[in-house]
Amino acid sequence: MTENTRRIIEQILAVPKGKVSSYSDVAKKAGIPNGARQTVRTLHSMSEKHNLPWYRIIRTDGSIGLEGEGKTLQIKLLKKEGVKVSKDGKVDMAQFCRK
Protein backbone atom coordinates (compact mmCIF):
# COMPACT_ATOMS: atom_id res chain seq x y z
CA MET A 1 0.00 0.00 0.00
CA THR A 2 1.32 3.42 -0.89
CA GLU A 3 1.60 6.26 1.59
CA ASN A 4 -1.07 8.21 -0.34
CA THR A 5 -3.47 5.27 -0.16
CA ARG A 6 -2.86 4.92 3.57
CA ARG A 7 -3.62 8.62 4.12
CA ILE A 8 -6.79 8.42 2.01
CA ILE A 9 -7.99 5.42 4.03
CA GLU A 10 -7.26 7.35 7.23
CA GLN A 11 -9.38 10.26 6.01
CA ILE A 12 -12.28 8.05 4.92
CA LEU A 13 -12.29 6.38 8.34
CA ALA A 14 -12.31 9.83 9.98
CA VAL A 15 -15.70 10.76 8.52
CA PRO A 16 -18.09 10.33 11.48
CA LYS A 17 -21.50 8.69 11.43
CA GLY A 18 -24.16 11.07 10.19
CA LYS A 19 -21.69 13.08 8.11
CA VAL A 20 -20.36 12.90 4.55
CA SER A 21 -17.29 14.07 2.71
CA SER A 22 -16.51 14.53 -0.96
CA TYR A 23 -13.97 12.58 -2.96
CA SER A 24 -11.91 15.73 -3.44
CA ASP A 25 -12.13 16.77 0.22
CA VAL A 26 -10.84 13.37 1.32
CA ALA A 27 -7.90 13.76 -1.05
CA LYS A 28 -7.16 17.32 0.10
CA LYS A 29 -7.23 16.33 3.76
CA ALA A 30 -4.88 13.45 2.88
CA GLY A 31 -2.46 15.98 1.37
CA ILE A 32 -3.15 15.04 -2.25
CA PRO A 33 -4.40 18.06 -4.21
CA ASN A 34 -6.42 17.03 -7.27
CA GLY A 35 -6.59 13.47 -5.89
CA ALA A 36 -10.35 12.87 -6.13
CA ARG A 37 -9.85 10.05 -8.65
CA GLN A 38 -7.33 8.40 -6.37
CA THR A 39 -9.96 8.51 -3.62
CA VAL A 40 -12.42 6.79 -5.96
CA ARG A 41 -9.87 4.10 -6.84
CA THR A 42 -9.05 3.54 -3.17
CA LEU A 43 -12.73 3.19 -2.30
CA HIS A 44 -13.26 0.78 -5.19
CA SER A 45 -10.31 -1.45 -4.36
CA MET A 46 -10.01 -1.19 -0.56
CA SER A 47 -13.51 -0.67 0.91
CA GLU A 48 -14.18 -4.30 1.67
CA LYS A 49 -10.66 -5.14 2.82
CA HIS A 50 -10.47 -2.21 5.25
CA ASN A 51 -14.19 -2.03 6.14
CA LEU A 52 -14.41 1.54 4.88
CA PRO A 53 -17.64 3.55 5.24
CA TRP A 54 -17.66 4.06 1.47
CA TYR A 55 -21.24 5.34 1.45
CA ARG A 56 -20.22 8.49 3.35
CA ILE A 57 -18.12 9.70 0.41
CA ILE A 58 -20.06 11.57 -2.28
CA ARG A 59 -19.55 14.18 -4.98
CA THR A 60 -18.67 17.77 -4.13
CA ASP A 61 -22.13 18.96 -5.22
CA GLY A 62 -23.76 16.55 -2.75
CA SER A 63 -24.90 14.04 -5.34
CA ILE A 64 -24.39 10.29 -5.19
CA GLY A 65 -21.77 9.05 -7.64
CA LEU A 66 -23.21 5.58 -8.07
CA GLU A 67 -26.12 4.42 -10.20
CA GLY A 68 -28.70 1.67 -9.89
CA GLU A 69 -28.55 -0.70 -6.90
CA GLY A 70 -25.36 0.92 -5.60
CA LYS A 71 -27.05 4.30 -5.42
CA THR A 72 -30.10 2.82 -3.71
CA LEU A 73 -27.90 1.09 -1.12
CA GLN A 74 -25.82 4.23 -0.52
CA ILE A 75 -28.93 6.34 0.07
CA LYS A 76 -30.35 3.70 2.43
CA LEU A 77 -27.12 3.58 4.47
CA LEU A 78 -26.86 7.36 4.66
CA LYS A 79 -30.48 7.72 5.78
CA LYS A 80 -29.91 5.03 8.42
CA GLU A 81 -27.25 7.34 9.92
CA GLY A 82 -29.57 10.33 9.85
CA VAL A 83 -28.25 11.97 6.68
CA LYS A 84 -31.12 13.48 4.69
CA VAL A 85 -31.05 12.69 0.99
CA SER A 86 -33.41 14.63 -1.27
CA LYS A 87 -35.72 12.99 -3.80
CA ASP A 88 -33.23 13.85 -6.54
CA GLY A 89 -30.48 12.02 -4.61
CA LYS A 90 -28.58 14.96 -3.12
CA VAL A 91 -27.21 15.64 0.34
CA ASP A 92 -27.11 19.19 1.75
CA MET A 93 -23.35 19.59 2.05
CA ALA A 94 -23.70 22.69 4.25
CA GLN A 95 -25.56 20.62 6.83
CA PHE A 96 -23.99 17.16 6.58
CA CYS A 97 -20.41 17.63 5.37
CA ARG A 98 -17.74 16.97 7.97
CA LYS A 99 -15.79 20.06 8.84
URMOGI-V548623 format. One record per run of one state. SS is the DSSP state (2 for helix, 1 for strand, 0 for the rest). FROM is the first residue (numbers start at 1). TO is the last residue. If there is no record, write none. Layout:
# URMOGI-V548623
ss:SS from:FROM to:TO
ss:SS from:FROM to:TO
This chain:
# URMOGI-V548623
ss:0 from:1 to:2
ss:2 from:3 to:13
ss:0 from:14 to:19
ss:1 from:20 to:22
ss:2 from:23 to:29
ss:0 from:30 to:35
ss:2 from:36 to:46
ss:0 from:47 to:53
ss:2 from:54 to:56
ss:1 from:57 to:58
ss:0 from:59 to:62
ss:1 from:63 to:63
ss:0 from:64 to:67
ss:2 from:68 to:80
ss:0 from:81 to:84
ss:1 from:85 to:85
ss:0 from:86 to:89
ss:1 from:90 to:91
ss:0 from:92 to:92
ss:2 from:93 to:96
ss:1 from:97 to:97
ss:0 from:98 to:99
